[in-house]
């Protein structure tokens, strides 16, 4: 299996200028499935997202949510604006100051007596929920308490996988804690827009140092696999695949290789059914069968997923609620 390529430069040296798609209430119910429907909308830049008192950023694994948070913090700090990245899992059990290093704590203290705006990036609601289903409200209450009297000049951004976002329930929870009593403000939800070709070229050529990037993109299109270039994490894998194989291969070979990668990614906190669901989502994306049933989250063996990938025409997507006798894949089978 290809190893992820080593970057040639610091990630901050490659400005991808990521864009975001604003989602109206109810549109975020299945971002992973419905995102292609939003492509025709005007995507907005980071500056627009940062205007919101409270914004949620949705995106599946590999879309670059955490990377974007740290890059944006770095850019804000260079502009003299206080900015902090906090893990939701840690904020759920600790005060803000316990999560800051000495320089950040000094910055936080100085901001408290100033009149400027500070930015708080709360990362990975989905990871926090693996350990505690109530981690989001706990983290929000800790933040609200520590920002007492300063919420009006705070901007809070929260990241979560689209598949773990609870739509209206999460919106209401955030609104009631961070925007309570402010009828003029509401929680805005955005999805990280897929990469466009110019961004793929920047990432592959200037970050990973791929020389023959034009041939790489041309062969990816030929294989009908351009959807693999929509997420930075998938671009990294496909660059490795290209360098090792010197070809993209057939569509089915690429699907099988990618499913194998996703099932073997180190996720010590994710249960086997989450890994199987990740594989099924890959099948859904790469076969164009957008309505594959992943609910309830039944465990699947790898060979079942690969069969669906290789034989999409033989499967009625409405009938993919697998019977209860489908055997559970043991952890050793899925890496």
BELWO-V152743 format. One record per pair of residues at least 4 apart in sequence whose C-alpha atoms are under 7 Angstrom apart, sorted by the first residue. I is the first residue (numbers start at 1). J is the second residue. D is the distance in Angstrom with one decimal. If there is no record, write none. Layout:
i = {I & I}
j = {J & J}
d = {D & D}
This chain:
i = {2 & 2 & 2 & 3 & 4 & 4 & 4 & 5 & 5 & 5 & 6 & 7 & 7 & 8 & 8 & 8 & 9 & 9 & 11 & 12 & 14 & 14 & 16 & 18 & 19 & 19 & 19 & 19 & 19 & 19 & 20 & 20 & 20 & 20 & 20 & 20 & 20 & 21 & 21 & 21 & 21 & 21 & 21 & 22 & 22 & 22 & 23 & 23 & 23 & 23 & 26 & 28 & 29 & 30 & 30 & 30 & 31 & 31 & 32 & 32 & 32 & 33 & 44 & 45 & 46 & 47 & 49 & 52 & 53 & 53 & 53 & 54 & 54 & 54 & 54 & 54 & 55 & 55 & 55 & 55 & 55 & 55 & 56 & 56 & 56 & 56 & 56 & 56 & 57 & 57 & 57 & 57 & 57 & 57 & 57 & 58 & 58 & 58 & 58 & 58 & 58 & 58 & 59 & 59 & 59 & 59 & 59 & 59 & 59 & 60 & 60 & 61 & 62 & 62 & 62 & 62 & 63 & 63 & 63 & 64 & 64 & 65 & 65 & 66 & 66 & 67 & 68 & 69 & 69 & 69 & 70 & 70 & 71 & 72 & 73 & 73 & 73 & 74 & 75 & 76 & 76 & 76 & 76 & 77 & 77 & 77 & 81 & 82 & 82 & 82 & 83 & 83 & 83 & 84 & 84 & 84 & 85 & 85 & 85 & 85 & 86 & 86 & 86 & 86 & 87 & 87 & 87 & 87 & 88 & 88 & 88 & 88 & 88 & 88 & 88 & 88 & 89 & 89 & 90 & 91 & 91 & 91 & 91 & 92 & 92 & 92 & 92 & 92 & 94 & 95 & 95 & 96 & 96 & 96 & 97 & 100 & 100 & 101 & 102 & 103 & 104 & 105 & 106 & 107 & 108 & 110 & 111 & 116 & 117 & 117 & 118 & 118 & 118 & 119 & 119 & 119 & 120 & 120 & 120 & 121 & 121 & 121 & 122 & 122 & 122 & 123 & 123 & 124 & 124 & 124 & 125 & 125 & 125 & 125 & 126 & 126 & 126 & 126 & 128 & 128 & 129 & 129 & 129 & 134 & 135 & 136 & 137 & 137 & 138 & 139 & 140 & 140 & 141 & 141 & 142 & 143 & 144 & 144 & 147 & 150 & 160 & 160 & 161 & 166 & 167 & 168 & 169 & 170 & 171 & 171 & 172 & 173 & 174 & 175 & 175 & 175 & 175 & 176 & 179 & 194 & 194 & 195 & 195 & 195 & 195 & 195 & 196 & 197 & 198 & 199 & 200 & 200 & 201 & 201 & 202 & 202 & 203 & 203 & 204 & 204 & 204 & 204 & 204 & 205 & 205 & 205 & 205 & 212 & 213 & 214 & 215 & 216 & 217 & 218 & 219 & 219 & 220 & 220 & 220 & 220 & 221 & 221 & 223 & 223 & 224 & 225 & 228 & 228 & 229 & 229 & 231 & 232 & 233 & 234 & 235 & 236 & 237 & 238 & 239 & 240 & 241 & 242 & 242 & 242 & 249 & 249 & 250 & 251 & 252 & 252 & 253 & 254 & 255 & 255 & 255 & 256 & 256 & 257 & 258 & 259 & 259 & 259 & 260 & 261 & 262 & 262 & 263 & 263 & 263 & 263 & 263 & 264 & 264 & 270 & 271 & 272 & 272 & 272 & 273 & 273 & 273 & 273 & 274 & 275 & 276 & 276 & 276 & 277 & 277 & 277 & 278 & 279 & 279 & 280 & 280 & 281 & 282 & 283 & 283 & 284 & 284 & 284 & 284 & 285 & 285 & 287 & 287 & 291 & 292 & 292 & 293 & 293 & 293 & 299 & 299 & 300 & 300 & 300 & 300 & 300 & 301 & 301 & 301 & 302 & 303 & 304 & 305 & 306 & 307 & 308 & 308 & 316 & 322 & 329 & 329 & 330 & 331}
j = {240 & 241 & 244 & 240 & 236 & 237 & 240 & 208 & 236 & 240 & 208 & 207 & 208 & 207 & 208 & 209 & 13 & 207 & 207 & 71 & 202 & 207 & 199 & 45 & 43 & 44 & 45 & 46 & 192 & 193 & 43 & 44 & 45 & 190 & 191 & 192 & 193 & 43 & 44 & 190 & 191 & 192 & 193 & 189 & 190 & 191 & 27 & 28 & 189 & 190 & 167 & 167 & 167 & 34 & 162 & 163 & 35 & 162 & 60 & 162 & 163 & 290 & 48 & 49 & 50 & 51 & 55 & 155 & 154 & 155 & 156 & 155 & 156 & 157 & 187 & 188 & 156 & 157 & 158 & 187 & 188 & 189 & 157 & 158 & 159 & 188 & 189 & 190 & 158 & 159 & 160 & 189 & 190 & 191 & 192 & 159 & 160 & 161 & 162 & 190 & 191 & 192 & 63 & 65 & 160 & 161 & 162 & 191 & 192 & 161 & 162 & 161 & 231 & 232 & 233 & 234 & 231 & 232 & 233 & 68 & 232 & 69 & 159 & 70 & 123 & 71 & 72 & 73 & 85 & 121 & 74 & 85 & 75 & 76 & 77 & 83 & 84 & 78 & 79 & 80 & 81 & 82 & 83 & 81 & 82 & 83 & 118 & 107 & 118 & 119 & 118 & 119 & 120 & 119 & 120 & 121 & 120 & 121 & 122 & 123 & 91 & 121 & 122 & 123 & 91 & 122 & 123 & 124 & 92 & 122 & 123 & 124 & 125 & 128 & 136 & 139 & 128 & 135 & 94 & 95 & 96 & 139 & 142 & 135 & 136 & 138 & 139 & 142 & 98 & 142 & 146 & 100 & 143 & 146 & 105 & 104 & 105 & 105 & 106 & 107 & 108 & 109 & 110 & 111 & 112 & 114 & 116 & 153 & 153 & 154 & 153 & 154 & 155 & 154 & 155 & 156 & 155 & 156 & 157 & 156 & 157 & 158 & 157 & 158 & 159 & 158 & 159 & 128 & 159 & 160 & 129 & 136 & 159 & 160 & 130 & 160 & 161 & 164 & 132 & 135 & 133 & 134 & 135 & 138 & 139 & 140 & 141 & 173 & 142 & 143 & 144 & 177 & 145 & 177 & 146 & 147 & 148 & 178 & 151 & 154 & 164 & 165 & 165 & 170 & 171 & 172 & 173 & 174 & 175 & 187 & 176 & 177 & 178 & 179 & 180 & 186 & 187 & 180 & 185 & 230 & 231 & 199 & 200 & 229 & 230 & 231 & 200 & 201 & 202 & 203 & 204 & 229 & 205 & 213 & 206 & 207 & 207 & 208 & 208 & 209 & 210 & 213 & 239 & 209 & 210 & 211 & 213 & 216 & 217 & 218 & 219 & 220 & 221 & 222 & 223 & 248 & 224 & 225 & 226 & 248 & 225 & 226 & 250 & 251 & 251 & 251 & 234 & 235 & 234 & 235 & 235 & 236 & 237 & 238 & 239 & 240 & 241 & 242 & 243 & 244 & 245 & 246 & 247 & 248 & 253 & 254 & 254 & 255 & 256 & 310 & 257 & 258 & 259 & 286 & 309 & 260 & 306 & 261 & 262 & 263 & 279 & 282 & 264 & 265 & 278 & 279 & 275 & 276 & 279 & 334 & 335 & 334 & 335 & 274 & 275 & 276 & 299 & 331 & 277 & 297 & 298 & 299 & 278 & 279 & 280 & 299 & 300 & 281 & 294 & 297 & 282 & 283 & 305 & 284 & 305 & 285 & 286 & 287 & 309 & 288 & 289 & 290 & 292 & 289 & 290 & 309 & 312 & 317 & 317 & 320 & 317 & 320 & 321 & 328 & 329 & 304 & 326 & 327 & 328 & 329 & 305 & 328 & 329 & 306 & 307 & 308 & 309 & 310 & 311 & 312 & 315 & 320 & 326 & 333 & 334 & 334 & 335}
d = {5.5 & 5.5 & 6.7 & 6.2 & 6.0 & 5.7 & 5.9 & 6.6 & 6.5 & 5.8 & 6.6 & 5.4 & 4.6 & 5.4 & 5.4 & 5.9 & 6.7 & 5.7 & 7.0 & 6.4 & 6.9 & 6.5 & 5.6 & 6.7 & 5.6 & 5.3 & 4.8 & 6.8 & 6.3 & 5.5 & 5.2 & 5.2 & 6.3 & 5.9 & 5.5 & 4.7 & 5.0 & 5.0 & 6.5 & 5.3 & 5.1 & 6.5 & 6.0 & 6.0 & 4.3 & 6.5 & 5.6 & 6.2 & 5.5 & 5.5 & 6.6 & 6.3 & 5.9 & 6.1 & 6.6 & 6.5 & 5.3 & 5.5 & 6.8 & 6.5 & 7.0 & 5.9 & 6.3 & 6.9 & 6.2 & 6.6 & 6.9 & 6.7 & 6.8 & 4.7 & 6.2 & 5.9 & 4.8 & 5.8 & 5.4 & 6.5 & 6.4 & 4.8 & 6.3 & 5.8 & 4.8 & 5.7 & 5.6 & 4.7 & 5.8 & 6.3 & 4.7 & 6.0 & 6.0 & 4.7 & 6.4 & 6.2 & 5.0 & 5.6 & 6.7 & 5.9 & 5.2 & 5.4 & 5.1 & 6.1 & 4.6 & 6.3 & 5.8 & 6.8 & 6.6 & 4.9 & 5.3 & 5.9 & 5.8 & 4.7 & 5.8 & 6.8 & 5.9 & 6.0 & 4.1 & 6.6 & 4.7 & 5.8 & 6.4 & 6.0 & 6.3 & 6.3 & 6.6 & 6.4 & 6.6 & 6.1 & 5.9 & 6.2 & 7.0 & 6.4 & 6.2 & 6.8 & 6.3 & 6.1 & 6.1 & 5.3 & 6.5 & 6.3 & 6.4 & 6.4 & 5.2 & 6.9 & 6.5 & 5.1 & 5.8 & 6.4 & 6.5 & 6.7 & 4.9 & 6.4 & 5.6 & 4.5 & 5.9 & 6.3 & 5.0 & 6.0 & 6.1 & 4.6 & 6.1 & 7.0 & 6.7 & 6.0 & 5.0 & 6.1 & 6.2 & 5.7 & 4.8 & 6.5 & 6.0 & 5.6 & 5.6 & 6.1 & 5.8 & 6.0 & 6.7 & 6.0 & 4.3 & 6.4 & 6.1 & 6.3 & 6.6 & 4.8 & 6.9 & 5.3 & 6.8 & 4.8 & 3.8 & 6.9 & 6.3 & 5.9 & 6.9 & 6.9 & 6.6 & 6.7 & 6.2 & 5.4 & 5.5 & 6.0 & 6.2 & 6.3 & 6.0 & 6.1 & 6.2 & 6.2 & 6.4 & 6.5 & 6.8 & 6.8 & 4.8 & 5.6 & 6.7 & 5.1 & 6.2 & 5.9 & 4.8 & 6.0 & 6.1 & 4.8 & 6.2 & 6.0 & 4.8 & 6.0 & 6.0 & 4.7 & 6.4 & 5.9 & 5.0 & 6.5 & 5.3 & 5.2 & 6.3 & 6.5 & 6.3 & 5.0 & 6.8 & 5.5 & 6.0 & 5.7 & 6.3 & 6.1 & 4.6 & 7.0 & 6.0 & 6.4 & 6.0 & 6.1 & 6.1 & 6.8 & 6.3 & 6.2 & 6.0 & 6.7 & 6.0 & 6.6 & 6.2 & 6.0 & 6.0 & 6.3 & 5.7 & 6.5 & 6.8 & 6.4 & 6.4 & 5.4 & 6.2 & 6.1 & 6.3 & 6.2 & 6.1 & 6.3 & 6.0 & 6.4 & 5.8 & 4.9 & 6.1 & 6.6 & 6.2 & 4.8 & 6.8 & 4.7 & 6.2 & 5.8 & 6.4 & 6.9 & 4.6 & 6.2 & 6.4 & 6.2 & 6.4 & 6.1 & 6.0 & 6.7 & 5.6 & 6.7 & 5.3 & 6.8 & 5.0 & 6.5 & 5.1 & 6.3 & 5.5 & 6.8 & 7.0 & 4.6 & 4.5 & 6.2 & 6.3 & 6.3 & 6.2 & 6.1 & 6.0 & 6.2 & 6.2 & 6.2 & 6.2 & 6.3 & 6.4 & 5.4 & 5.6 & 6.3 & 5.8 & 5.3 & 6.1 & 5.5 & 6.7 & 6.9 & 5.6 & 6.6 & 6.2 & 5.1 & 6.3 & 6.3 & 6.6 & 6.0 & 6.0 & 6.4 & 6.2 & 6.0 & 6.2 & 6.1 & 5.9 & 4.9 & 5.4 & 5.9 & 6.3 & 6.4 & 6.2 & 6.3 & 6.2 & 5.7 & 6.1 & 6.1 & 6.0 & 7.0 & 6.7 & 6.1 & 6.1 & 6.2 & 6.2 & 6.1 & 5.4 & 6.6 & 6.2 & 6.1 & 6.9 & 6.3 & 5.7 & 7.0 & 6.4 & 5.4 & 6.6 & 5.9 & 4.6 & 6.0 & 6.8 & 6.3 & 6.8 & 6.4 & 6.1 & 6.2 & 6.3 & 4.7 & 6.2 & 6.4 & 6.2 & 6.1 & 5.6 & 6.1 & 6.4 & 6.7 & 6.3 & 6.4 & 6.7 & 6.1 & 6.2 & 6.1 & 6.1 & 5.8 & 5.3 & 5.9 & 4.9 & 5.3 & 6.1 & 6.9 & 6.5 & 6.6 & 6.7 & 6.3 & 5.1 & 6.6 & 6.8 & 5.6 & 6.1 & 5.3 & 6.5 & 6.5 & 7.0 & 7.0 & 6.1 & 6.0 & 6.8 & 6.7 & 4.9 & 6.3 & 6.0 & 6.4 & 6.3 & 6.1 & 5.9 & 5.4 & 7.0 & 7.0 & 6.9 & 6.1 & 7.0 & 6.9 & 6.1}
